[in-house]
Amino acid sequence: MKTTNSTSNVKVPVAPVMTRRQALAVSAAGLATAITVLSVKPAPAAAKRPEISPELKALIATHKKAWKHWDSVATTLDELKIGREPTAKEVKVWEDGSDGEYDALTAICRFPARTPADLAAKGRHLKKFHSWEQGELQQEQVTAILRSMIDAGKAVRS
């Protein structure tokens, strides 16, 4: 607290002066704190991710395995890496791997996800194949996704 000297040498307490700018700053800080405190929601007690269906889990596992296999044989046709033209057997191994991966991915596209957990898992997996991160979905696969959505909708209504 500030004090001033009067003519009689007695110290008289004077209230601190608050400017308009200081008052606005204090009220704004208080308002921001109140908003922050009120907007913080308590964390849910051990929120567990919903389980996806065993069928979709199996399809995703099969596709991951097929993708790994195809990726492992992808260089068998690279003439620069192998230093020669690939043999008919190497071409066949690559084509089988490619076909297996394509069929496994198409099976996921066809799967009619009926629960939010299945929809989310299917979406997370297929997103990897949307923008050349690991490939690109083909027209037949996109059509299969759309048909699976229609089939899932029919199952929900009945």
C-alpha positions in Angstrom: 0.0 0.0 0.0 1.4 3.4 -0.9 1.6 6.2 1.7 1.8 10.0 1.3 3.2 12.6 3.6 0.7 15.2 4.7 1.7 18.6 6.1 1.7 17.2 9.6 4.2 14.5 8.8 1.6 11.8 9.4 1.5 9.0 6.9 -1.9 8.5 5.5 -2.6 5.2 3.6 -3.7 5.7 0.0 -5.5 3.0 -2.0 -3.5 1.8 -5.0 -4.6 3.3 -8.2 -5.7 0.9 -11.0 -5.9 2.2 -14.5 -8.5 1.2 -16.9 -6.0 -0.8 -18.9 -4.9 -2.8 -15.8 -8.6 -3.5 -14.9 -9.3 -4.8 -18.4 -6.2 -7.0 -18.3 -7.1 -8.5 -14.9 -10.7 -9.2 -16.0 -9.6 -10.7 -19.3 -7.1 -13.0 -17.5 -9.8 -14.0 -15.1 -12.3 -14.7 -17.9 -9.7 -16.8 -19.8 -8.9 -18.8 -16.7 -12.6 -19.4 -16.0 -13.3 -20.5 -19.6 -10.3 -22.9 -19.5 -11.3 -24.4 -16.2 -15.0 -24.8 -17.3 -14.1 -26.3 -20.7 -11.7 -29.0 -19.5 -13.6 -32.3 -19.3 -12.5 -35.1 -17.1 -10.8 -38.0 -18.8 -13.1 -41.0 -19.2 -12.2 -43.8 -16.9 -10.1 -46.3 -19.0 -12.0 -45.8 -22.3 -11.6 -49.0 -24.2 -11.6 -49.0 -28.0 -14.6 -51.1 -29.3 -13.7 -54.5 -30.7 -13.8 -55.0 -34.4 -15.5 -58.2 -35.7 -13.4 -61.3 -36.0 -14.2 -61.6 -39.7 -12.8 -58.1 -40.4 -9.7 -58.8 -38.2 -9.1 -62.0 -40.2 -9.5 -60.1 -43.6 -7.1 -57.4 -42.5 -4.5 -60.0 -41.2 -4.8 -61.9 -44.5 -4.2 -58.7 -46.5 -1.2 -57.6 -44.4 0.3 -61.1 -45.0 -0.4 -60.9 -48.7 1.0 -57.3 -48.9 4.2 -58.4 -47.1 4.6 -61.3 -49.5 4.1 -59.2 -52.6 6.4 -56.5 -51.2 9.1 -59.2 -50.7 8.9 -60.4 -54.3 8.4 -56.9 -55.9 12.1 -56.6 -56.9 12.1 -60.0 -58.7 11.1 -58.2 -61.9 13.5 -55.2 -61.5 16.2 -55.8 -64.2 18.5 -53.2 -62.7 18.5 -55.0 -59.3 18.7 -58.6 -60.6 21.1 -57.7 -63.5 19.2 -59.6 -66.1 15.7 -60.2 -67.5 13.4 -62.0 -65.1 12.6 -65.6 -65.8 9.1 -66.9 -66.4 9.1 -68.4 -63.0 10.0 -65.0 -61.4 7.3 -63.3 -63.4 4.8 -66.0 -62.2 5.8 -65.5 -58.5 5.4 -61.7 -58.9 2.0 -62.1 -60.6 0.7 -64.5 -58.0 1.8 -62.2 -55.2 0.2 -59.2 -56.9 -3.0 -61.1 -57.5 -3.1 -62.4 -53.9 -2.6 -58.9 -52.5 -5.3 -57.5 -54.8 -7.8 -60.2 -53.9 -7.2 -59.8 -50.2 -7.6 -56.0 -50.4 -10.8 -56.4 -52.5 -12.2 -58.7 -49.8 -11.8 -56.0 -47.2 -13.5 -53.5 -49.6 -16.4 -55.9 -50.0 -16.8 -56.5 -46.2 -20.1 -54.8 -45.1 -19.0 -53.0 -41.9 -22.1 -52.8 -39.7 -20.7 -51.4 -36.4 -18.8 -48.1 -35.8 -15.7 -50.2 -34.7 -15.8 -52.1 -38.0 -16.3 -48.9 -40.0 -13.4 -47.2 -38.3 -11.0 -50.2 -38.7 -11.9 -50.7 -42.4 -11.5 -47.0 -43.0 -8.1 -46.8 -41.2 -6.8 -49.8 -43.2 -8.1 -48.7 -46.6 -6.9 -45.1 -46.1 -3.3 -46.4 -46.6 -4.3 -47.4 -50.1 -6.0 -44.1 -51.1 -3.2 -41.8 -52.0 -0.2 -43.9 -53.1 1.2 -44.4 -49.6 1.1 -48.1 -50.4 -0.8 -48.2 -53.6 -4.1 -47.0 -55.0 -7.5 -48.5 -54.9 -8.8 -49.7 -58.3 -12.2 -48.9 -59.7 -13.5 -52.4 -58.9 -12.4 -52.0 -55.3 -14.1 -48.6 -55.0 -17.3 -50.1 -56.4 -16.9 -52.9 -53.8 -16.7 -50.4 -51.0 -19.8 -48.6 -52.2 -21.7 -51.9 -52.5 -20.6 -52.9 -49.0 -22.1 -49.7 -47.7 -25.4 -50.4 -49.3 -25.4 -54.0 -48.0 -24.5 -52.8 -44.4 -27.4 -50.3 -44.7 -29.8 -53.0 -45.7 -28.8 -55.2 -42.8 -29.2 -52.3 -40.3 -32.7 -51.6 -41.5 -33.9 -55.2 -41.3 
